Amino acid sequence: MAEDFGADIIAVIDEEGVEHQFELIDSIETDDGRYVALLPVFDESQDIVDEEDGEIVIFQVDEENGEETLVTIESDDVFDSVAAIFEERLNDLFEDTIDNNE
C-alpha cells in the first residue's frame, strides 16, 4: 500500500515583514537547543534569481510566551556543529533513498 507524504510548510516573516515559505527538511535537538533545517519553497511562477535561494537554511527554535519562534544562530561554532549534523543526516537519507530505488 502506498503512503502519501505531505510536505511540512512553514511561513517565516523576516525583519522587514515579508513572509517566506519553507519546507521543513529535518529537525534536531542538541545540548545547545532545538534546530530546524528548511528549504525555500517557490511558486511555479516565481523564478529562482539567486543561487543561494535554493540552499538549506538553519534556524534555532526559541520559545517565547508559549509560542515557538525561529531565530538566527549567533555562535559560529554552534552553527558549524549543527550544520555538520544536518549534513550527515541528509546525506544518509539521500543514500538510503538511492539504495531503495535501485
C-alpha atoms as one frame of an Amber mdcrd trajectory, in Angstrom:
protein
   0.000   0.000   0.000   1.421   3.357  -0.998   1.551   6.143   1.557   1.092
   9.818   0.734   3.659  12.097   2.261   2.900  15.808   2.524   5.481  18.488
   2.976   5.600  20.427   6.231   5.435  24.049   5.082   6.451  26.822   7.471
   5.848  30.540   6.947   8.678  32.754   8.218   8.334  36.528   8.451  11.625
  38.404   8.095  12.704  41.668   9.770  11.018  43.678   7.004   7.669  41.928
   7.467   7.945  39.857   4.278   6.615  36.312   4.514   8.707  33.464   3.081
   7.597  29.839   2.666   9.919  26.997   3.656   9.661  23.236   3.684  10.781
  21.610   6.921  13.527  19.181   5.893  14.759  17.998   9.296  14.877  18.953
  12.963  17.253  18.024  15.751  17.755  18.669  19.437  21.240  19.060  20.938
  22.602  20.170  24.307  22.609  23.722  22.881  18.926  23.723  21.798  16.475
  22.734  19.075  17.222  23.423  15.404  15.443  23.085  12.069  16.726  22.758
   8.511  14.452  24.491   5.990  14.375  24.633   2.200  12.811  27.666   0.465
   9.558  26.959  -1.406   8.803  28.923  -4.565   5.625  29.366  -6.562   5.784
  27.924 -10.062   5.620  31.459 -11.421   8.457  32.671  -9.224  11.926  32.373
 -10.688  14.889  31.484  -8.537  17.017  34.551  -9.124  19.878  33.955  -6.760
  21.961  30.797  -6.498  21.602  30.917  -2.702  17.781  30.842  -2.905  17.791
  27.040  -3.163  20.086  26.432  -0.214  19.019  24.927   3.089  18.544  27.459
   5.886  19.160  26.520   9.525  17.425  28.231  12.461  17.346  27.738  16.204
  13.884  27.157  17.688  13.176  29.526  20.570  10.075  29.626  22.736   8.562
  32.906  23.895   5.260  33.150  25.762   4.337  29.615  24.740   4.960  30.286
  21.033   7.816  28.851  19.023   9.881  31.302  17.000  12.811  30.756  14.665
  15.954  32.744  15.395  19.353  33.068  13.777  22.132  31.034  15.381  24.519
  33.600  16.854  27.529  31.368  17.580  29.623  30.326  14.581  30.817  27.241
  16.479  27.253  26.125  17.285  26.145  26.821  13.703  29.042  24.797  12.267
  28.321  21.911  14.633  24.589  21.863  13.875  25.182  22.251  10.119  27.539
  19.241  10.195  24.871  17.136  11.939  22.216  18.126   9.383  24.617  17.479
   6.501  25.413  13.982   7.758  21.738  13.156   8.378  20.656  14.432   4.969
  23.492  12.599   3.206  22.458   9.376   4.972  18.815   9.946   3.962  19.806
  10.632   0.348  21.959   7.489   0.214  19.123   5.396   1.683  16.693   6.797
  -0.893  19.040   5.935  -3.761  19.608   2.417  -2.379  15.860   1.821  -2.047
  15.180   2.979  -5.614  17.715   0.624  -7.186
